[in-house]
Structure formats: C-alpha cells, structure tokens
Amino acid sequence: MNVNTVTDRIIGAAIEVHRGLGPGLLESAYEACMVHELAERRLMVERQKALPVKYKGVSIDERRSALCERCAGLNAEVSAGSVVNPLDIRSGHDIC
C-alpha cells in the first residue's frame, strides 16, 4: 500500500471519528475510536508505541506515539486541541 492510500485512510478515519464524537472529549477517547476506525480500514495499528528520542547520537528519552501505521512507515498522533500548530505537523520517515 502506498503512502497516499494510507494517508487517505487515516484522514478519512479522523473525519469519521470527529463526526461521530464531536469536540471536547479526552484524547484517550479519540485514540480508542481511531484505532477502531483504522482497523476497519485494514491498517495495522499499534497504540502508545515507544519512539526513542536521540540527541547527538545519545538516547535521552522516549516519547509515546498514539498510533503507528506500519504498512507505509507513517506515524500518526491523536491530539485533542482547538488549534493545529504547524510545528506539530511532522514527516515520519522510517520511525515505525
């Protein structure tokens, strides 16, 4: 499956969850629903996957990624908020 197909499915799932739940719930509720929607779209998903944070070749920490789609090496995070910060949009090359 190519990156565009996977991206289309992820965006479609997010729209479906937002339409079904609306705004104002905790991130964990959206995450659980996204996992369901992505599974319905036949995407392999892992929840709360640990991703190492490296600085100058040294592992300094790890952060948790809410969702990880392994087919195309994409990383998608669920975030509940009212504004999308451009710095929150990242390219996830080969992190899954």
Stockholm file with secondary structure:
# STOCKHOLM 1.0

chainA/1-96         MNVNTVTDRIIGAAIEVHRGLGPGLLESAYEACMVHELAERRLMVERQKALPVKYKGVSIDERRSALCERCAGLNAEVSAGSVVNPLDIRSGHDIC
#=GR chainA/1-96 SS CCHHHHHHHHHHHHHHHHHHHCSSSCHHHHHHHHHHHHHHTTCCEEEEEEEEEEETTEEEEEEEEEEEETTTTEEECCCCCSSCCGGGCCCCTTCC
#=GC SS_cons        CCHHHHHHHHHHHHHHHHHHHCSSSCHHHHHHHHHHHHHHTTCCEEEEEEEEEEETTEEEEEEEEEEEETTTTEEECCCCCSSCCGGGCCCCTTCC
//
